[in-house]
C-alpha cells in the first residue's frame, strides 16, 4: 500500500464568507506551514509549466503567468480561445485532488495549475462559467507561496470583495458564485515572491452533433 504524501489534518475548519449570490468556504490553514512549504517546492519542480499564448481582438500575446492543465484523458477544456488538453495526473496532484474531494464532497477530473512568478503576473477578470463546467460548478482552489488578493466583482451591484489567499489555504467556490460574480488577480508592486494556485474542477462531456 502506497504511503500518503500528506499525513496531517492540520485544520479543516472552514470560514463561510458572507457574500450575496455566492457560496464561498475558505480554509485558511488547510495545510500546516511546513507541509505547504514542501508542496510549494515539489509543485514548482514537478509541474510541466508553460507560458501559453491567447489571441484577443486579432492580437496574440503571452498570458502573464505560467500554467499547466492536468486531468483525466477526456477532460479537455477551452477558455479565451485556448484549447487545453490534459496531461496525465501525477501522484502529488492526485493526492491533492483527493484531499479537496474529501472536504468538498465533490469529484474532480481536472486541475488548472497557475504559477505567478512575481507581482507582475496576473489573472484578468472572468467567471468560470464555460459550458463544460456545468450548472453551479464547484471549484476547489489551493494556494501556495506568496499571499495574493483575489478580487470578486458582482455583475449586478458592481460590489467588490477582496479575499487574501494565504500559503496553504483552500477556497471552495460553489452555488451561484460563477453566475453572479467575476474574479481576478491584479498585478502588484508589493509582491516579489512566487505563488502557485491549483483549481480543481469537473469537466462534463459536451455533446457533438
Secondary structure, DSSP 8 states (H G I E B T S, - for coil): ----S---------EEE--TT-EEEEETTSS-HHHHHHHHHHHHHHS--B--EEEETTEEEE-SSEEEEEE-TT--EEETTEEE--B---HHHHHHHHHHHHHHT----EEEEEEE-STT--EEEE----GGG-TT--EEEEEEES-EEEEEEETTT--EEEEEE-TTEEEEEETTHHHHEEEEE---SS--S-EEEEEEE--------
